[in-house]
Amino acid sequence: MKPSQMLKTLLAGAGVAVAGTPVAYVLLSMSGIFTFLLSIAAGYGAGTLVFRVGGRNGGPLAVATSVVATLAAFSPFFIPVLLAGAFPTRQLIPAIIAAVAAGLANRQL
């Protein structure tokens, strides 16, 4: 990747993390199977955005940026529970599903 593409990828990741926090709030306030389905859609959308902004080169930087940005969007909701000593299954499972979908959105066929 060229340096300008790396910078665009990192900036897109920061944007995904900031814009994804309200989306994560809505996803975690839902219950049922729709939480998981919409987590897949949100993660895939975040990964696609990072992939396309970076010049469609993908690679390890785009995958890592999209996964970390997706987890950063969910982190305000599961970090406090982890620090309190509990295991936030209800918050972690949709976050992990979204992060995996974000990583898979960067695949190259």
C-alpha positions as CSV (number, residue, x, y, z in Angstrom):
1,M,0.0,0.0,0.0
2,K,1.1,3.5,-0.7
3,P,1.5,5.9,2.3
4,S,-1.6,7.9,1.3
5,Q,-3.7,4.7,1.2
6,M,-2.4,3.7,4.7
7,L,-3.4,7.1,6.1
8,K,-6.8,6.9,4.5
9,T,-7.3,3.4,5.9
10,L,-6.4,4.5,9.4
11,L,-8.6,7.5,9.2
12,A,-11.5,5.4,7.9
13,G,-10.9,3.1,10.9
14,A,-11.1,6.0,13.3
15,G,-14.3,7.1,11.6
16,V,-15.8,3.6,11.9
17,A,-14.9,3.5,15.6
18,V,-16.6,6.9,16.3
19,A,-19.6,6.4,14.1
20,G,-20.0,2.7,15.1
21,T,-20.6,3.5,18.8
22,P,-24.2,4.6,18.4
23,V,-24.8,1.6,16.1
24,A,-23.3,-0.7,18.8
25,Y,-25.6,0.9,21.4
26,V,-28.7,0.1,19.2
27,L,-27.5,-3.4,18.5
28,L,-26.9,-4.2,22.1
29,S,-30.2,-2.8,23.2
30,M,-32.0,-5.3,20.9
31,S,-32.7,-8.9,21.9
32,G,-33.0,-12.0,19.9
33,I,-31.5,-13.3,16.7
34,F,-31.8,-9.9,15.0
35,T,-28.9,-8.7,17.2
36,F,-26.6,-11.3,15.6
37,L,-27.9,-10.7,12.1
38,L,-27.5,-6.9,12.3
39,S,-24.1,-7.4,13.9
40,I,-23.0,-9.3,10.9
41,A,-24.3,-6.6,8.6
42,A,-22.8,-3.7,10.6
43,G,-19.4,-5.5,10.8
44,Y,-19.4,-6.3,7.1
45,G,-20.3,-2.7,6.3
46,A,-17.5,-1.3,8.4
47,G,-15.0,-3.7,6.9
48,T,-16.2,-2.8,3.4
49,L,-15.8,0.9,4.1
50,V,-12.2,0.5,5.3
51,F,-11.4,-1.7,2.4
52,R,-12.8,0.7,-0.2
53,V,-11.3,3.8,1.3
54,G,-7.9,2.2,1.4
55,G,-7.8,1.8,-2.4
56,R,-9.2,-1.8,-2.5
57,N,-5.7,-3.2,-1.7
58,G,-6.8,-5.0,1.5
59,G,-4.0,-6.7,3.2
60,P,-3.1,-7.0,6.8
61,L,-3.4,-3.3,7.6
62,A,-7.0,-3.0,6.3
63,V,-8.0,-6.2,8.1
64,A,-6.5,-5.2,11.4
65,T,-7.9,-1.7,11.1
66,S,-11.4,-2.8,10.5
67,V,-11.4,-5.4,13.2
68,V,-9.9,-3.1,15.8
69,A,-12.2,-0.3,14.8
70,T,-15.2,-2.5,15.1
71,L,-14.2,-3.8,18.6
72,A,-13.4,-0.2,19.6
73,A,-17.0,0.8,18.7
74,F,-18.3,-1.9,21.0
75,S,-15.8,-1.4,23.8
76,P,-17.6,1.3,25.8
77,F,-20.3,-1.4,26.5
78,F,-18.2,-4.4,27.5
79,I,-15.1,-2.9,29.1
80,P,-16.9,-1.6,32.2
81,V,-18.4,-5.0,32.8
82,L,-15.1,-6.7,32.4
83,L,-13.5,-4.3,34.9
84,A,-16.2,-5.0,37.4
85,G,-15.2,-8.7,37.3
86,A,-18.0,-10.1,35.3
87,F,-17.9,-11.8,31.9
88,P,-20.2,-9.8,29.5
89,T,-21.4,-12.6,27.3
90,R,-24.4,-10.6,26.0
91,Q,-22.1,-7.8,24.9
92,L,-19.1,-9.8,23.7
93,I,-20.8,-12.2,21.3
94,P,-22.3,-9.5,19.0
95,A,-19.0,-7.6,19.1
96,I,-17.0,-10.7,18.1
97,I,-19.5,-11.5,15.4
98,A,-19.2,-8.0,14.0
99,A,-15.4,-8.0,14.2
100,V,-15.2,-11.3,12.3
101,A,-17.5,-10.0,9.6
102,A,-15.4,-6.8,9.4
103,G,-12.3,-8.9,8.8
104,L,-14.0,-11.1,6.2
105,A,-15.1,-8.0,4.3
106,N,-11.5,-7.4,3.4
107,R,-10.9,-10.6,1.6
108,Q,-9.6,-10.6,-1.9
109,L,-11.1,-13.0,-4.4
